[in-house]
Amino acid sequence: MAESQDDEQLAGRLAAVTALAIVLIVPPFLTQFDRTDRVLGVPVLWAYLYLVWAMVIVLVAVIGGRSR
């Protein structure tokens, strides 16, 4: 029974990360970063997308590392 509860918690956390990722990349939110400015020579929009992508990977790794 404890394993099924752990699996449910893991699934819930991964679903939350997925929902967060979707919210962070929906077009209305992305328009806030669609500028001609650059961050370290990279357009702001691309820098934002790579930051979100890296954050999602780190969150999944942390969540996966803590399970079992």
Secondary structure, DSSP 8 states (H G I E B T S, - for coil): -HHHHHHHHHHHHHHHHHHHHHHHHSHHHHGGG--S-EETTEEHHHHHHHHHHHHHHHHHHHHHHH--
